[in-house]
Amino acid sequence: MLAPLLAALAGLACGPLAAQTETIVVTGSVAERLAFDAPYAIGVVGTEDLRRAGPMINLSEVMTRVPGLVVANRGNYAQDLQISSRGFGARAGFGVRGLRLLADGIPASGPDGQGQVSHIDLAGAERIEVLRGPFSALYGNSSGGVISVFSAPVRRAEAEAGLDLGSDGLRQWRAAVQTPLAGGWEIRAAGSAMDWQGYRPHGEAERRLASLRVGWRGATDTVIASAGHYEQPADDPLGLKRADFDADPRQTAPEALTYDTRKRSTQDQLGVNWRHRFADGALREFEASAYAGQRSVTQWLAISRTTQDNPRHGGGVADVDRDYRGAQAQWRWAWEAVDLLAGAAIEDQRDDRRGHENYLLDGAGNPVYGVIGDLRRDEIDRARTRDLFTQAEWRFASRWVASAGLRAGRVTLSADDRYLSNGDDSGNLSFGYANPVLGLRWQAAPGLNLHASAARGFEAPTLGELAYRPDGTSGFNAALQPQKSRQLELGAKWRAGDTLDLDVALFETRVDDEIGIASNAGGRASYQNVGRTLRRGAELAAGWRPAPAWRTRGALTLLDARYRDDFRSCSGIPCPAPDTTVPAGQRIAGTRRASAFAEASWRSAALGEWGVEWRAAGRTAANDRNSDFAAGHALAALRWSHTLAVADGQRLELLVRVDNVFDRDHAGSLIVNDANGRFFETGAPRSALLALRWGGAI
């Protein structure tokens, strides 16, 4: 039965364009590899898809085309994007959790495992690689996968300017200039400014980005230095309760106006990367990188004065100044049949964390909210990782490649309390880990690869998850332990020239000591280990070009993510008792059973490209008890883009998009396990975008 099928696929797959059109990836590999040859599930989004998907502000615009990955746009810039991979990260209340985030090799995830992507300039990206599954264990303290953004190299002297105009007051301009210089030097500078009024009251936001990259390329060495600045003030309309969402999903929670909820964040970062290529011998390459930065966040929260007046409470304003730094060095060897990579990495994070009351009293003794009041919390939090890693690939037969890797290290987390009038809440924890990974790839036929991989994963608690004890009181949560996973994946990749491509992956992940909610009340969430969980699923990505002018693509994700043990938790309203039991078999909060994406486009040199997109999401559990769900939804979008050549090598690129064509009300994301039952964050209504982008040689 199998032989005739393989023979038929081989006949379809033969074609000279298969290797020419395949994307090259580096994430998860010892060296650059074709995505087709990687023994694991990996998705790649290129520049063309990025530029057609929207204003290039949020990853949610384009990442729906990657199966296994959910990137939900909250419609709220005071909260980070909600990103999950195979169910990991779905429970994150703030920041990105459970995934490793990288931008040009520099981590956007802290050593405690929490990260954000708001400072990444998507307009300067050449591609985004998404690694799901077992091989993500090679990236340290994460479980669900890796998202790695790569900037476009400087190939020629050119400049670009862009203007985006859209619904709900969207205005964005950007400019970039780059040029090679004498002696192997190159430089690129870029900046952008975004303003948005929002489609809900009290949802306004601004964002400013600036970056500078200077490089030098010699015969055997490449050095790239980069600097970036980011600032974003944003109001927070908060989530909506079920009754309010059903009545009017475009309203704002009254608490947002009462307490003037909002966030102000800034970040500055420096990084340098040096790569040396050896001319002779088995040692082929050495690479070293270092980075340092500072991020400041001040967030005004909706917490009542009565709750804030509790002597053990940390106040209604969170004010954090974070200093972070890291370095990595790695060596690569290559022999006739074996490639080997080995290296070491260090990361350090220091948070100066303060809490203030979110009110002051006026002359009549009445509270005025939305200000920075008296100090209620003052501590220094630290996170540190030290890692060693190695990975090898062995071509032991003409059509067989085996891969193996190991990353071992230690995570140290601590809190030094300096606000002692309500007790000493200091503490520290340290965890060691060793994550092995194995992979096998078999070329079953020309154009058809089958692969299998297995790994052990590790995810430490974040500093935020250690901030409160399981009873909800202040104090370092020293009882919280890391969650550990065992991951399996089977997959197939089929290429029929440049006409058809198909990637399929089946996976199972078993987690011990899953980290989940213990209690959520009074503006504070505490965490506990809730026992065992099981994630099983299937992922499909496909593309078909029936004719040179036509292109279709699709992605489908099926996921069953459930708790395997009973546990006690109190989260969400109503909460019958502090020890409400979540029974085994419930779906993990924030996960959905199915999601899908499809697009079809037609391109003409004279008329541009016309495209239609469709994306769908299944019902999503709002809390661990599965007492409420966000309904499934399907949204359609239309787009037209055209590039006009003008004099002297200049070009004008036009993009028109209409998203949510039928103006369907839906929950774009969820605040899972919200203490007040404000789970639902309204998705964007029908919206239009006009983008004008000029560029060319200088």
C-alpha positions in Angstrom: 0.0 0.0 0.0 2.8 2.5 0.9 5.1 1.8 -2.1 2.6 2.9 -4.8 1.7 6.0 -2.8 5.4 7.0 -2.4 6.0 6.4 -6.1 3.1 8.6 -7.1 4.2 11.4 -4.8 7.7 11.1 -6.1 6.5 11.5 -9.7 4.5 14.7 -8.7 7.4 16.1 -6.6 10.1 15.9 -9.1 10.9 19.3 -10.6 13.9 21.7 -10.7 12.1 24.5 -8.8 11.5 22.6 -5.6 14.9 23.5 -4.1 15.0 26.9 -5.7 11.8 28.2 -4.2 12.2 26.6 -0.7 12.9 29.0 2.2 16.1 28.7 4.1 15.9 28.7 7.9 18.3 28.7 10.7 16.1 28.4 13.8 16.6 25.0 15.4 19.4 24.0 12.9 23.1 23.6 13.3 23.6 25.6 10.2 21.4 27.1 7.4 18.9 24.5 6.1 16.0 24.4 3.8 12.8 24.4 5.7 11.9 21.3 3.8 14.9 19.5 5.3 14.3 20.5 8.9 13.3 17.5 11.0 10.7 19.4 12.9 7.6 21.7 12.3 8.7 25.2 11.3 6.8 28.0 9.6 8.2 31.0 7.7 6.5 34.3 6.9 8.4 36.4 4.4 8.5 40.1 3.5 5.8 39.9 0.9 3.3 38.4 3.3 4.2 40.9 6.0 3.7 43.9 3.7 0.3 42.7 2.4 -1.1 41.8 5.8 -1.6 45.3 7.2 0.3 48.3 8.7 3.1 46.1 10.1 2.4 47.0 13.7 1.3 43.7 15.3 2.3 40.1 14.7 -1.4 39.2 14.8 -1.8 40.7 11.3 0.2 37.9 9.6 0.8 35.0 11.9 -2.6 33.3 11.4 -1.0 31.6 8.3 1.3 29.6 10.7 -0.5 26.5 12.1 -0.1 25.7 15.7 0.3 29.3 16.6 -2.3 31.7 18.0 -1.5 35.4 18.0 -4.6 37.3 19.3 -4.8 41.1 19.0 -6.4 42.4 22.1 -7.3 45.7 20.5 -5.6 47.1 23.6 -2.0 48.4 23.4 -1.8 48.6 27.2 -1.6 44.8 27.1 0.9 42.7 25.1 -0.3 40.5 22.3 -1.6 37.1 23.5 0.6 34.5 21.9 0.4 30.7 22.3 1.9 27.7 20.5 0.3 24.3 20.9 -1.5 25.7 24.0 1.7 27.0 25.7 1.3 30.6 26.6 -2.5 30.6 26.4 -2.9 31.2 30.2 -0.6 34.3 30.3 -2.3 37.2 31.9 0.3 39.7 30.8 3.3 39.5 28.5 4.2 36.5 26.3 4.7 33.3 28.3 5.9 29.8 27.3 7.6 30.8 24.1 11.2 32.0 23.3 11.2 35.3 21.4 14.2 36.5 19.4 14.9 39.5 17.2 18.1 39.2 15.1 19.4 36.7 17.7 18.8 39.0 20.7 16.2 37.6 23.2 13.0 39.5 23.6 12.2 37.0 26.4 13.7 37.5 29.8 15.7 34.9 31.7 12.5 34.2 33.8 10.7 33.2 30.6 8.4 36.2 30.1 8.8 38.5 27.1 7.1 41.0 24.8 7.3 41.8 21.1 6.0 45.4 21.0 9.5 46.9 20.4 10.2 44.8 17.3 10.1 46.8 14.0 8.2 44.5 11.6 8.6 46.9 8.7 12.4 46.1 8.7 11.9 42.3 8.9 13.0 40.1 6.1 11.3 37.0 7.5 9.8 35.5 10.7 10.6 31.9 11.6 8.3 30.0 13.9 9.6 26.7 15.5 7.0 24.6 17.2 7.5 21.4 19.1 10.4 19.4 20.6 13.3 21.3 19.1 12.3 24.4 20.9 13.8 22.7 24.0 17.2 23.8 22.6 16.4 27.4 23.4 16.3 27.0 27.1 13.5 28.2 29.5 10.4 27.8 27.2 8.0 25.0 26.2 5.9 25.9 23.3 8.2 27.2 20.6 10.4 29.9 19.2 9.5 33.0 17.3 12.5 34.6 15.6 12.5 37.8 13.6 15.3 38.5 11.1 16.0 42.0 9.7 16.6 42.5 6.0 20.4 42.8 5.2 21.8 46.0 3.5 22.1 45.0 -0.1 22.0 48.4 -1.8 21.7 52.2 -1.2 18.0 52.9 -0.9 15.4 54.8 1.1 11.8 54.1 1.9 9.0 56.2 3.3 5.5 55.1 4.2 2.1 56.4 5.3 -0.7 54.3 6.7 -4.3 55.7 7.1 -6.9 53.5 8.6 -10.2 53.2 10.5 -10.5 54.2 14.2 -8.0 57.1 13.7 -5.1 55.0 12.7 -2.2 57.2 11.5 1.3 55.9 11.0 4.4 57.1 9.2 7.7 55.5 8.8 11.0 56.2 7.1 14.2 54.2 6.6 17.5 54.8 4.8 20.3 52.3 4.2 23.5 52.2 2.2 26.8 50.3 1.9 29.9 52.3 2.6 33.5 52.1 1.6 35.7 49.5 3.2 33.0 46.9 3.8 30.9 49.2 6.1 27.1 49.5 6.0 24.5 51.5 7.8 20.7 51.4 8.2 18.5 53.9 10.2 14.7 53.7 10.6 11.9 55.3 12.5 8.2 55.2 12.8 5.3 56.9 14.7 1.8 55.4 15.2 -1.3 57.0 16.6 -4.6 55.2 17.1 -7.9 56.3 18.6 -9.2 52.8 19.1 -12.7 51.3 18.5 -13.6 51.4 22.2 -13.7 54.5 24.4 -10.5 54.9 26.4 -8.5 52.8 24.0 -6.1 55.4 22.5 -2.5 54.5 21.9 0.7 55.9 20.5 4.0 54.1 19.5 7.4 55.5 18.6 10.2 53.3 17.2 13.7 54.2 16.2 16.6 51.9 15.2 20.2 52.1 14.0 22.3 49.3 12.6 25.9 49.6 11.6 27.9 46.7 10.1 31.2 45.7 8.7 31.8 42.8 6.4 35.2 41.4 5.6 36.6 38.3 3.9 36.2 36.2 7.0 34.4 38.4 9.6 31.1 40.1 10.0 30.3 42.5 12.8 26.8 44.0 13.3 26.0 46.6 16.0 22.5 47.7 16.6 20.6 50.2 18.8 16.9 50.6 19.3 14.4 52.9 21.1 10.7 52.2 21.8 8.1 54.2 23.7 4.4 53.5 23.9 1.7 55.3 26.0 -1.7 53.5 25.8 -5.0 53.7 27.6 -6.6 50.4 28.8 -10.3 49.9 28.2 -10.2 46.6 30.1 -12.1 43.5 29.3 -15.9 43.1 29.5 -18.1 40.9 31.5 -20.3 38.4 29.7 -23.5 40.5 30.1 -21.8 43.7 29.0 -20.1 42.0 26.0 -23.4 40.6 24.9 -25.2 43.9 25.3 -22.6 46.1 23.5 -19.1 44.6 22.7 -17.8 48.0 21.7 -18.3 49.6 25.1 -15.6 50.2 27.8 -15.7 48.8 31.3 -16.7 51.7 33.6 -13.8 50.8 35.9 -11.4 51.9 33.2 -12.7 55.4 33.3 -13.0 55.5 37.1 -9.4 54.5 37.7 -8.0 55.9 34.4 -6.4 52.6 33.6 -3.4 52.9 31.3 0.2 51.9 30.7 3.4 53.8 29.7 6.4 51.8 28.5 9.8 52.7 27.1 12.8 50.5 26.1 16.4 51.2 25.0 18.6 48.4 23.8 22.1 47.9 22.4 23.5 44.7 20.8 26.5 43.5 18.9 27.2 40.3 16.9 30.5 39.0 15.6 30.8 36.1 13.2 34.2 34.7 12.1 34.5 32.0 9.3 37.5 29.8 9.2 39.1 29.0 5.9 40.5 25.6 6.6 39.9 22.6 8.9 36.8 21.1 10.6 36.2 24.3 12.7 34.0 26.3 10.3 32.6 29.2 12.2 32.7 31.1 15.5 29.9 33.5 16.6 29.6 35.7 19.6 26.9 38.2 20.6 26.2 40.5 23.5 23.3 42.9 24.4 22.1 45.2 27.1 19.0 47.2 27.6 16.6 49.0 29.9 12.8 48.8 30.0 10.5 50.9 32.1 6.8 50.2 32.6 4.2 52.1 34.7 0.7 50.7 34.7 -2.4 52.1 36.4 -4.8 49.3 37.5 -8.5 49.2 38.3 -8.2 48.3 42.0 -10.6 49.7 44.6 -9.4 52.0 47.4 -10.7 49.5 49.9 -8.5 46.7 48.5 -5.5 49.0 48.2 -5.9 50.1 51.9 -5.1 46.5 53.0 -1.7 46.8 54.7 -0.5 43.7 52.7 -1.5 45.0 49.3 1.0 46.4 46.8 -1.1 49.3 45.6 -2.9 50.1 42.3 0.1 51.4 40.3 2.8 49.0 39.1 6.1 50.8 38.4 9.0 48.7 37.1 12.5 49.6 35.8 14.2 46.6 34.3 17.9 46.4 33.4 18.9 43.3 31.4 21.9 42.0 29.6 23.3 38.8 28.1 25.9 37.2 26.0 26.4 34.0 23.9 29.2 32.3 22.1 29.1 29.2 19.9 31.4 27.2 17.6 30.4 25.1 14.6 32.4 22.2 13.2 31.7 20.3 9.9 33.0 17.0 8.7 31.9 14.9 5.7 28.8 13.5 7.4 28.5 15.3 10.7 27.8 18.9 11.7 28.3 19.9 15.3 27.5 23.1 17.2 28.4 23.9 20.8 28.2 27.0 22.9 27.3 28.8 26.2 24.9 31.6 27.1 24.3 33.9 30.1 21.4 36.2 30.8 20.7 38.6 33.7 17.7 40.6 34.6 17.2 43.1 37.5 13.8 44.6 38.2 13.4 47.6 40.4 9.8 47.0 41.2 7.6 49.6 43.1 3.9 49.7 43.9 2.0 52.9 44.6 -1.6 53.6 45.5 -3.7 54.6 42.5 -5.3 57.6 44.3 -4.7 60.8 46.3 -7.2 62.5 48.6 -8.5 65.9 47.6 -9.2 68.7 50.1 -12.5 67.1 51.0 -11.0 63.7 51.7 -12.3 62.1 48.5 -10.1 59.9 46.4 -8.9 61.1 43.0 -7.8 58.1 40.9 -5.4 57.8 38.0 -2.4 59.3 39.8 0.7 57.9 41.6 0.0 57.9 45.3 1.8 56.6 48.4 4.5 53.9 48.1 3.1 50.4 49.0 5.8 48.1 47.6 9.6 48.4 47.0 11.7 45.4 46.0 14.5 44.3 43.7 13.7 41.2 41.7 16.5 39.3 39.8 16.5 36.5 37.3 19.6 34.8 36.0 20.3 31.9 33.6 23.6 30.1 32.8 23.4 27.6 29.9 25.6 25.2 27.9 24.3 23.7 24.7 25.3 21.4 21.9 23.6 20.0 18.8 24.7 17.6 16.1 23.4 16.4 12.7 24.6 13.1 11.2 23.9 12.0 7.6 24.4 8.3 8.3 22.8 7.2 5.0 22.0 8.7 1.6 18.4 9.5 2.6 18.7 9.6 6.4 19.7 12.4 8.8 19.7 12.1 12.6 19.8 15.1 14.9 20.5 15.2 18.6 21.0 18.1 21.1 21.2 18.9 24.7 20.8 22.2 26.6 21.6 22.2 30.3 21.6 25.1 32.7 20.3 26.8 35.8 17.7 29.4 36.5 18.0 31.6 39.6 15.1 33.8 40.7 15.0 36.1 43.8 13.2 39.0 45.4 14.8 41.4 47.9 12.0 43.3 49.8 12.9 46.8 50.8 9.4 47.8 52.0 9.4 46.1 55.4 6.6 47.9 57.3 4.3 45.1 56.2 6.8 42.2 56.6 9.7 40.9 54.7 8.6 39.3 51.5 12.1 38.3 50.2 12.9 34.9 48.8 14.9 33.0 46.2 14.7 29.8 44.2 17.1 28.0 41.9 16.4 25.3 39.3 18.7 23.2 37.2 17.6 21.5 34.0 18.9 19.4 31.1 16.7 19.2 28.0 17.7 16.5 25.5 16.2 16.4 22.0 16.3 13.8 19.2 15.2 14.0 15.6 15.2 11.8 12.5 14.5 12.7 8.9 14.0 10.2 6.1 13.7 11.3 2.4 11.0 8.8 1.4 11.0 10.0 -2.2 12.2 13.0 -4.1 10.1 15.9 -2.8 8.8 13.9 0.2 10.4 14.0 3.7 9.2 12.3 6.8 10.4 13.2 10.3 10.1 12.4 13.9 11.4 14.2 17.0 11.2 13.9 20.8 12.4 16.1 23.6 12.1 17.0 27.2 11.1 20.6 28.1 11.4 22.9 31.0 9.6 26.1 32.0 10.4 27.9 35.2 8.0 30.2 37.0 8.3 33.9 36.1 9.1 36.6 38.6 5.5 37.8 38.3 4.2 34.3 39.2 6.4 34.2 42.3 5.1 37.6 43.6 2.2 36.2 45.7 1.7 33.1 47.8 -1.1 30.7 46.8 -3.4 32.2 49.5 -3.2 35.5 47.6 -1.2 37.3 50.3 2.1 39.2 49.6 5.2 37.2 49.8 7.6 35.2 47.7 5.9 32.0 46.4 8.7 29.6 47.3 6.4 26.6 46.9 6.1 27.1 43.1 8.1 24.6 41.0 8.9 24.5 37.3 6.7 22.6 34.9 8.4 19.8 32.8 7.2 18.4 29.6 7.8 15.4 27.4 7.1 16.1 23.7 6.7 13.9 20.6 6.2 14.9 17.0 5.6 13.1 13.7 5.5 15.0 10.5 5.7 15.0 6.7 6.7 17.6 4.1 5.8 17.3 0.5 6.9 19.5 -2.4 5.7 19.2 -6.0 8.0 21.6 -7.7 6.7 25.2 -7.2 3.1 24.1 -7.7 2.2 22.4 -4.4 3.5 22.2 -0.9 2.1 20.4 2.1 3.4 20.2 5.7 1.6 18.0 8.3 2.6 17.5 11.9 1.0 15.3 14.7 2.1 16.0 18.3 1.6 15.0 21.9 2.9 16.8 24.9 2.6 15.6 28.5 3.4 18.1 31.2 4.0 17.5 34.9 3.6 20.2 37.5 1.8 22.5 35.1 1.7 26.1 36.5 -1.8 27.5 36.8 -3.9 29.8 38.9 -4.3 29.3 42.6 -6.3 32.4 43.3 -7.2 35.6 41.6 -8.7 38.4 43.6 -8.1 42.0 44.7 -5.9 42.8 41.7 -3.4 40.0 42.3 -3.0 36.6 40.8 -1.2 33.8 42.6 0.0 30.6 41.0 0.4 26.9 41.9 1.4 23.6 40.3 -1.9 22.1 39.2 -0.6 18.6 38.3 -0.5 16.9 34.9 -1.8 18.2 31.6 -2.0 16.6 28.1 -1.8 18.4 24.7 -2.5 16.5 21.5 -3.1 18.0 18.1 -2.6 18.1 14.4 -1.3 20.9 12.2 -1.6 21.4 8.4 -0.1 24.0 6.1 -0.6 23.9 2.4 0.0 26.0 -0.7 -1.2 25.5 -4.3 -0.4 27.5 -7.4 -2.7 26.2 -10.2 -1.3 28.9 -12.6 1.4 31.5 -12.4 -1.0 34.3 -11.6 -3.0 32.4 -8.9 -1.9 31.4 -5.4 -3.8 29.8 -2.6 -2.6 29.0 0.9 -4.2 27.4 4.0 -3.5 26.4 7.6 -5.4 24.3 10.0 -4.8 23.6 13.7 -6.6 21.0 15.8 -5.7 21.0 19.6 -7.0 19.1 22.5 -5.4 20.6 25.7 -6.7 19.3 29.0 -6.0 19.0 32.7 -5.4 15.4 33.8 -5.7 16.0 37.5 -8.2 17.7 39.8 -7.0 20.9 41.5 -8.4 23.6 43.7 -8.6 27.2 42.4 -10.6 30.4 42.8 -10.6 32.5 39.7 -13.4 34.4 38.0 -16.8 35.6 39.2 -18.9 33.9 40.5 -16.5 32.0 42.7 -18.5 29.8 45.0 -15.7 29.1 47.5 -12.0 29.7 47.9 -11.4 26.1 47.3 -13.4 25.5 44.1 -12.3 22.3 42.5 -11.4 22.2 38.8 -12.1 18.6 37.7 -9.7 16.6 35.5 -10.7 16.7 31.9 -11.4 20.4 31.7 -9.9 22.3 28.8 -6.8 24.5 29.6 -8.0 28.1 29.8 -7.3 30.2 26.7 -7.0 27.2 24.3 -9.2 26.5 21.4 -9.9 23.2 19.7 -9.6 24.5 16.1 -8.3 27.5 14.1 -7.9 27.9 10.4 -6.7 30.3 7.8 -7.2 30.4 4.0 -6.4 32.8 1.2 -6.6 33.0 -2.5 -5.0 35.7 -4.7 -4.7 36.6 -8.4 -1.9 38.8 -9.7 -1.6 40.8 -12.8 1.3 43.0 -13.9 -1.1 45.7 -15.0 -3.9 45.4 -12.3 -1.9 44.4 -9.2 -2.8 41.6 -6.8 -6.3 41.0 -5.6 -6.8 38.7 -2.6 -9.4 37.3 -0.3 -8.6 35.9 3.2 -10.6 33.9 5.7 -9.7 33.2 9.3 -11.6 31.2 11.8 -11.3 30.4 15.5 -13.2 27.8 17.6 -14.7 28.3 21.0 -12.1 29.3 23.6 -12.3 28.5 27.3 -12.3 31.7 29.4 -11.4 30.1 32.7 -10.1 26.8 34.2 -13.5 25.7 35.3 -14.8 26.1 31.7 -17.9 28.0 33.0 -17.7 30.5 30.2 -16.4 30.5 26.6 -15.7 33.0 23.8 -17.8 31.9 20.9 -16.1 30.7 17.7 -16.0 33.1 14.8 -15.0 33.4 11.2 -13.8 36.6 9.6 -13.3 37.6 5.9 -10.9 40.2 4.5 -10.3 41.7 1.1 -7.1 43.3 -0.2 -5.6 44.9 -3.2 -1.9 45.8 -3.7 0.0 47.2 -6.6 3.6 48.3 -7.1 4.2 51.1 -9.7 7.6 51.7 -11.2 8.5 55.4 -11.4 11.5 57.2 -12.8 15.1 56.4 -11.8 14.4 53.1 -10.1 11.8 54.5 -7.7 8.7 52.5 -6.8 5.3 53.3 -5.3 3.6 50.5 -3.5 -0.1 50.8 -2.7 -2.1 48.6 -0.4 -5.9 48.7 0.3 -7.4 46.3 2.9 -10.8 45.7 4.4 -10.8 43.4 7.4 -13.8 41.8 9.0 -15.8 42.6 5.9 -19.1 41.5 7.3 -18.6 43.5 10.6 -19.1 40.6 12.9 -18.9 41.1 16.6 -16.5 38.7 18.3 -14.0 38.4 21.1 -10.6 38.9 19.7 -8.9 37.6 22.8 -9.5 36.6 26.4 -8.2 37.7 29.8 -8.2 34.2 31.1 -9.2 33.6 34.7 -9.9 37.3 35.3 -10.9 37.8 38.9 -13.8 40.1 38.0 -15.1 38.0 35.2 -14.0 40.7 32.7 -12.8 38.0 30.3 -13.8 39.4 26.9 -11.6 41.7 24.8 -13.6 42.9 21.8 -12.2 42.1 18.4 -11.9 44.8 15.7 -15.0 45.7 13.8 -15.0 46.3 10.0 -11.9 48.3 9.3 -10.2 49.8 6.2 -6.5 50.6 5.6 -4.8 52.6 2.9 -1.0 52.2 2.8 1.3 54.3 0.6 4.9 53.2 0.5 7.6 54.9 -1.6 11.1 53.5 -2.0 14.0 53.2 -4.3 17.7 53.6 -4.9 19.5 56.7 -3.7 
